[in-house]
Amino acid sequence: GRAVASRWLAKHCARSRDSPLPSAAMMLTNKARQQGPRQAVQKKAPETPKLEVLIANRDYVGAITLLEFEIAQQADARSASGWQHNPATREYEWVVGGTQPPRPDDSTEEVRRLLWRAYAAFHCGDFKKALDTYTSLAEDHGYTDPDMHTHAACCLLGLGWYKEAEERASQGPASPLQNRLLFHLSHRMNDEAKLMVHHQKLHDRTEDQLSLASIHYLRNHFQEATDIYKRLLLENRDFTALNVYVALCYYKLDYYDVSLDILNSYLSTQPDSAVALNLKACNQFRLYDGKAAEVELAPLVSSAPSIEKVEFDLVRHNMVVFRNGERAMQVLPALIDVISEARLNLVIYHMHNSEVEEAYNLLKDLEPTSPQEYILKGVVNLAMGQSLDSREHLKVAQQYFQLVGASASECDTIPGRQCMASCFFILRQFDDVLIYLKSVEAYFPSEETFLYNFSIARAAAGQTKDAEVGLFQLQQGPNAETYKADYIYNMWLARCFVLNGKSRAAWELYLKLESSQESFAMLQLLANDCYKVGAFLYSAKAFDTLERLDPNPEYWEGKRGACVGVFQQIVAGRERKETLRDVLSILKNTRNPQVEYLMRVMKKWARENGISVS
């Protein structure tokens, strides 16, 4: 109210300064003299909002502001000096502040305000303020209501102090609220025995059923939670907010269209619901992309200059996701202990930036409870196993993938089948890999990562023609340059070329990568694979280059066999006679007694067949 009044006063004064001051003659006309001066119209002062109205409207910030103002006003009145009327003497007396005892109802009124402040702070999500208020009630005001222990324990639950919450709740009397609180604490602390004890104490009252539905949701039993919410909606038509919970369950069940329909119905009556708008944005993200999702969040973020300045933690988190990790390091670390998905998305961000160790450190102490957490731990351990050549990490990754892929709830889902494919990939059972990947191929028509893994699995299973088509298709995509520089990609493409009878193309691929660090490994692959398929000329070239780089006797033996193989093909008419010059040139590069004998035999055959090799 003060800020509004100040703005109005400034505006009024500015208008007075800018306008010319009228003269007395202009102000006082004859008509005015006859009628007399007009009385100033007094504007009605704005009314102070009522606490009951603020609470009913769920304006908890406004309620806290009003209550703290009234508490401060009461304290000021008690401590202020001034004249006070004495009914006994019927005279006014000067009273020094703080010397008068408080009125009997002062303490009761302050306790009432503090209780409401704790209530408003809890519902506003400020659990620390609520807890501090309850502590002040007990220590400073001697408030001894035993239910306050349960209320304080609820605050401790909100702060994530589960052990302290359980101890505090046990100090309060048995009640439905206490049972619901301990029910949730048992779930958070993974105490299945206590969970079942408190589960059996739940009744058919609305609050208990809502608590049960939330536990079902937290344990990924989304269908059971949906059934409870739907039943409660049928019994209580005015509980419209339950529609958001139903929509959230359908979102988790991957029924994004159904979730959107329910949300649109709710948003038609509650268009400014931050939770509903955020969930609608998540559905749009799943169905379309991040840009479509951002449009739905516009009412919540339009006034913020940057993602970091967005008011709601959940919206701030999701904006990072919708923008493909933009500002992730500025936003997500602070939300790790607030939003469970923040840790997982920060891990994904590190993985996208090839920061495997940072991702592993974030997850190493996390006990997975959801399929997403199991999958992410599997992916990170797989990456660590590959980077460190650690069989232990690979084994852990394989076990995580198998747990998800073989579970009853995930075995027929797309992520579940991808997990089984990854499990068999690590076990090098590529025929099984292809069975699972083919079952979900239709869902990834243009996904490059899927095509990459599918093509390599085909190549490893011996389906090199299909693999070559897939690998070559990646060179036509938006990330073509990335794949052309990828060592694994080039090795598999070279192998496919060789096995498909295109050894020349494989050799040309090597020549493009000749200056790279991986060229030596590719030479070894070409030398051996070309030898196996009878492409002896390119095998000889590869062994010759290897021998010059590393004078290993094995490379000479390979080159000798390849050169003899080329010569045999020339004699049999399966290779051009002119190739003999290349063979002799390759042999000259080796200083070995056997070279002279081989060259003498080949030259003799060339003279007898009229072939010039000089």
N, C-alpha and C positions, 0 to 999 in steps of 0.2 A: 504494500500500500504506500509505503514511504517513497519508493522509487517512482511509482506512478505519479504521486503528488508532485515530486520534484520535477518531473518532465513537464507536467502541466504548467507549473509555476514558471519554468524557464520559457516555455512557449508563450505564456501570457505576457511576461515581461518583455520579451523580444518584440511582440506585436505592439506593445505600448511605446517602446523606444522608436520603432520604425514609423509609427503613425504620427502625423502632426498634432500638436496639442491644441485643442480648440480654445478660443477665447471665452471669457466669461459671458460676453454678449451672446455668443453662439450657443452656449450651454443653457442660458437662462432666457427662454423666450417668454412672451406674454402668456402663452397658453400654459407654460410651466408654472408661471406665477399664480395663475388662477387655480390650477389643480393642486399646487403644492408639490413638495418633493416626493418622488416615488420611493417607496420602501424597497430596499435591496432584497432580491429574492434569495433566500438561503437554500443552498443545495443540501440535500439529504446526505449525511455522511454514510459511507459504505458500512454495512453491518459486518461485525466480526463473525466469521464462519463458526458454526456449531460443531463441536467435536463429533456428535452423533452422526451428523450429515457427512463429515469427512470420512469417518469409518465406514459408513454405509456405501459411500462412493468409491471405497478402496483407495482414497487419496492418503496413503500412509505418510508420505513426506509432509503433506500439509498438516496432518494430525500431529506429527512429531514437532513441527515448527510451532503450532499453536500451544501444545502442552509445555514445551520448553520456555516459551514466552510467558505463559501463566506461572510456571514455577519460578522463573526469574523475577517476575513482577511481585509475587508473594514474598520472595526473599528480600527484595528491595524495600517493600512496605514495612517489613519487620525491622530492617536495619536503619530506616530513615529517621532523622530528627524532625521535629515540627510541633505546632500547636495542636493539642488534643482537648476535646471537651470532657470535663469531669462531671458526671451526672450528680455526684454527691454534693459538690460545692456550687454546681451550676456556673462554673467559670472555666475559661480556657487556661491550660497549663502547658508550659514548654517541656517537652519530653525528649530526652537524649536517645538517639537510635540504639536499639539493642537492649535497652534497660527494661522494656516492658515484656512480661511473659507472653508467650504466644497464646492465642485464643484456643479454647478446647478443640474447636473444629479445624484448626489450621493443619495439624499433623495428619488428621484423617483425610483432608482434602489433598494434601501433598502426596500421600500414599496412593490415593485414587489416581492422581495424575501420573505418578511413576508407573503404576500397573498398566495404564493405558499406553504409556510411552514404550514400555517393554513389548506390549502386544503389537503396536504399530511397527516398531523396529524389527521384530521377528518377521512379520509379514512383508516387510520391505526388503528383507534379505540381509539386514544389518545385524547379524547374529551376535557380534561382539558388543554392540551397544545394548542389545536386549539383555545379554548376560551380565554386563556391568550394572545395568539398572536393577536386576534381581539381586545382585550382590549388595548394592547400595541399600535396597529395601531391608535386607536382613541385618546388615552391619550398622547402618546409620539410623534406621527407623524401628528396628526391633520387630519387623514384620515376620510372623512365624507361621503363616499358612503352610501346612505340609505339602500341598500340591505344588508349591513353588519349586520344590526339588525336581519334580517332573518337568516343569516348564523350563527350568535352567538346563536340564539334561537335553531337552529338545534343541536349545541353542548350541550346546556342545556337539550334538549330532550335526547341526548345520555347519559348524566350524571344522568338522572332520576329526574331532577328538573323541573317538569311539569308546576307548577304555574309560576315560573320565566320565563320558556320558552314561555308561552302564553303571558305574559306581554311584553317580549322583542320583540316577533314576531309582536305584535300589533303596535309597533313603526315604523316598516318598511312599505314600499309601498305595495299595493295590487299586488300580482303576483301569478302565478301558484304554485311556490314553497311555498309561504306563505300559500296558501290554503291547499296544501298537508300536510304541517307541522301542521296546526291547525286541520286538519282532524284527524291526528294521536293523537294529544294531547287530542282531545275530547274523543277519544276511551280510552286513558289511564286514563282520569279523570272521565270516566263513565258518560259523559254529552251527553245523547242521542239527545237532541234538537239541540245542536251545531253540533253534528255529522251529522245529516240529512241536516243541512244548508250547511255544507262544502261538503257533498256528492253530493248535487245538483249542485255545482259549478265545479265538475270534468268534463273534456271533453274526447274526444276519443284519445287524444295524448298518446303516449307510457308511459310517466312518470306517468300520472294520472291513467292509467289502472293498472300499476304495484303497485301503492299506494293502489288502491282499492282492488287488489288481496291480498295484504299483510294484509289489515284489515279483509277481509274475512277469511284468515288463522288464524289471531289472535282471531277471534270470533268463531273459530271451524267450519266455513263453508267451509270445505275443497273441496267439489265438485265444489262450485262456484269459488273458487280460481283456481282450476285445469282448469276449462273451460276458464278462462281469459288467463292463461299462455299458454294453447294450441293454442288459437287464435293468441296470440302474436308471438308464434313460427312459425305459418303458414305464418304470415305477414313478419317476420324477421328471415330468416333461419340462419343468422349469430349470432343470440343471443343464442349461445349454452348453456350458463350458466343457461338459463331458464329451461333446462332439470333437473337441480338439484332441482329447486323449484317444478317442477312437481313430481319428485321422492319423495320429502319430503311430498307432499300432499297425494300421494298414500301410503306412510308409515303411515301417520296419519289415513288413511282410512282402515288400516290393510291389504292392498294389497302388502305384502312384496315382493313377487316374481316379480310383475310388477315393483315395485320400484327398485329392483336389476337390472332388465334388462335395465332400462333407465340409471341407474348409470354406469353400465358396458360400455355402449355406450359412455357416456361422459368421463369416466376415460381412455378410449382407446386413447383419444386425450389430456387429461389433467391428467396424472397419479399422479401428486403431489398435487392435490387439497385437502386441509385439510378438507374442508366442505364435499366434496363428499366421501372421505375415511371414515370420521366419520359416515356419514349417512349409508354407506354400512355396517359398523360394527354394527350399530344399527339394521339393517335388519337381519344380521346374528344372532344377539343376540335373536331377536324375533323368528327366524326360528329354531335356534339350541340352542346354549348356549354361555356362556361368553368366553369360550376358543376359539370358532370359531370367535367371535367378536374381540378378542385381536389380532388375526392373521392379520386382516385387518388394525389395527392401528399400526402395527410394523414399517412402514416407518416414523411415526410421534413420536414414543416413544422409538425407539431403542437406541438413544444416551443419554437418560435420566437415571441417576442412580436410581431414585425412582419416584413414582407417583407424589410426590410434585414438582419435578423438570421438569415435562412436560411443554412445552412452552404454549400450548393452553389451556385456561380455560375449554372449552367444552370437550376436549379430556381428561383432567385431571379428570373432573367430571364423564365422562362415564367409565373411567378405574375403578373407585371405584364401579360403578354399575356392570360392567362386572365381577369384582372379589368378588361379593357378599358382598359388604360393607367393604372390606379391606381398612384400612387407612381413613375411613369415617370421623372420628373426626379431622383428620389432614387436610383434603382437603375441605370438604363440608361447614363448617361454614364460611369460607372466601368467598364462592361463592354464599351465600344466596341472596345477593342483585345484583348479576351479572347474574346468571342463575336461572330462576324461578323453574325449577325442582329440584334444589339443596335443597331447603327447604323441598320439599315433600320427597325426598330420605333420607334426614336426619331424618325426622319423621319416615319413614319406618325402618331405622336403629335402632332408639330408641325402636320402637315397637317390633322388632325382639329380642331385648335385655331386654324386659319386663320393659322398662323405660317409663311407660305410662305418668307420669306427665310431663317429659321433652318433650315428643311428643305433649302433649296437649298445653303446653306453646308456642311451636313453631307455632301452628295452631290457637290459640284462637282468634287472631286479624286478621286472614286472611279471607277476603270475597271470598268465592269460586266462580269461573267463569267457570271452566271446569268440566266435569264429574269426572276426576281423583281427583280433589280437593274436590268435594262433597263426593265422596266415602271415601277418606282418613279421612275427618272430621267426617263422619259417623262412621268409624271403631274406631277412637280415642275416640269419645264420648261414643261409646258402651263399650270400655275397661274401661273408667273412670266410667261409670255407674255401671259396674260389680264390680270394685275394691272398689268403695265408696258406693255401694248399693244405687245409686242415680237414682230415677225415672225420674228426670229432664234431666239428661244426656241421659238416654235411650230413652226418648221421642224425644230429638233433633236428636239422631242417627236414629231413625225410620223415622223421617221426611226427613232427608237427603237421606236415602235409597229410600224412596218412590218417591222423586223428580227425582232421576236418573232413577229408574226402570219404572216410568210411563211416562217419557218424550218421545216424538215422535221419537227423534233421537237415543235413547238408549234402547227402550223397547224390541227390537228384537235382541240386542247384548248379548253376553255372560255375560259381566259385568252388563248389565241392568237386566238380569234375576237373577243373583246372588244377586243384590240389592233388588229385590222384595222378594226373598227368605229370605234375612236378615230382611227385614221389617216385614214379617209375622212371622218370628222366634221371634222377640221381642214382637209381639202381641200374641204369643203363639197359632197361627193358623197353626198347623203343617201339616194338610192335604194340605193347600195351599203351604206351604213350599216345600212339596214333589213334587207338580205339577211343580214348577219352577226348582227344582234341577234335576228332571228326564229329563227335556227338554235339559239340558246341560251335563248330565252324560257322554255321549260319548266323550266329549272333555277333560275329566279328568280321563283317564283309570288307572293311577298310581299315582294320586295326593293324598297324605295322608291327607292333611288338608280337602280337599273336602270329602273324604271318612269318616273322623271323624264327620264332621257336618251332612253329609247325614245319617250316622248310628244313631246319636243321634236324628235327626228328625224322623227317622223311629221308634225308640224306643218310643219317645214321642207320636207318632201317633198310637201306639199299634201294630206296625209291628215288634214285638220283635224278631222273628226268623231271619228275614233278617238283623235286627240290630245286633244280636249276631254274625252273619257271618262276617259282616263288621268290627265290633269291634275286633273280634278275628284275622281278617286278618291284622290289624295294628300291632299285636304282632309278625308278621312274617317279618315286614319291617325293614329298616335300623335304624329307631328311636324307636324300640321296648321298650328299657329300659326307654325312656322318657315317653311313654304312660303308661307303667306299674307303674310308679311313679306318674301319674297324678290323682288327686283326682276325678275330674269330670268323667274321663274315667272309673275309677274303680267303681264308684257309678252306672253309667249306665250299665256297664257290669254285676254287681251284680244283678241289677234289671232285666235285660234280662234273666239271669240264673234262677232267681226265677219264673218269669212269663212263662218261657219255661219249667217248671217242673224240674229244675236242682238246687234245693235248696242246695243240698250237695256241689255242685261246688261253689255256692255263699258263703257258710260257710267257705269253704277252702280258698277262696279268702280273706275273712275277716281275717282268721288266719295268712295269709302272711303279712297283714297290721296291725296286732294287736298292734304293738309298735308305729304306726304313730299317728300323731295328729288328723287325720280324722277318726280314727277307731270308735269313739263314734257315729259319724253321720252315719257311715255304719251300726252299730249295730241297730240304730233306724230304718233305712231303712229295714234291714232284718227282724226285729221283726214285723213290720207292714205289709210288703209285703208278708212275709211267712204266716202270719195269714190270710191275704185276700185270698190267693190261697189254704189254707188248709194244708200247710206244717207246722203243729203245733209243731212238734218236734224241728225244727230249730228256730221257733218263740219262743218257750219256752226257748231254750238255749240263744237266743239273749236277751229276757226280763230278764232272770236270771242274765246275765252279767251286763246288764244295772242297775238292782236293786242293785247289789253289788257295782257298781261305784257311784250310786246316789239313795239313799233310797226314791224314789218317790212313793207314793201310786199308781199312775197310772201304774207303771211298775209291781207292784204286781198284779194288776187286769189283766193286759195283760198276765202275766205269769200264773196266775190261769186259765184264759180262755184257754190258749194254752195247758196247762197240761191236762185239762178236754177234750180238743179236741183230744189229742193224745190217751187218755184212751178210748174215744169213738171209734176212728179208730181201736184200738186194739180189742175192743169188737166186732166190725163189721167185723173184719178180713182183714181190709185194711192196717194194720200195724203189724209188727212183734211183737210177744208177749214178746220177750226179751227186747224190748224197754221200757217196764214198769219199769225196774230197773232204767233206766236213768231218767224217769219221777219222781220216788220217790226220787232219789238223788237230782234232781233239787228242789223239794218241801222242802227238809230238809234244804236248804240254807236260808229259810225265817222263821222268828219268827212271826207267825201270828196264832191266834186261829183257823182259818179256815183250816190251814195245817193239823192239827191232824185229823179232820173229813174226809178230802179228802183222806189222806193216809189210814185211816181205811177202807173206802169203797173200795179202789183199792186193798188193801191186802186181804180183804175178797173175792173179785172176783178172785184174783190170787189163793187162797187156794182152792176155789170151782172148779177151772179149772186146778188144778195141776201144777201151775206155781210157781217156786221157785224165790222169790224176795229178799232173804237174801244175 
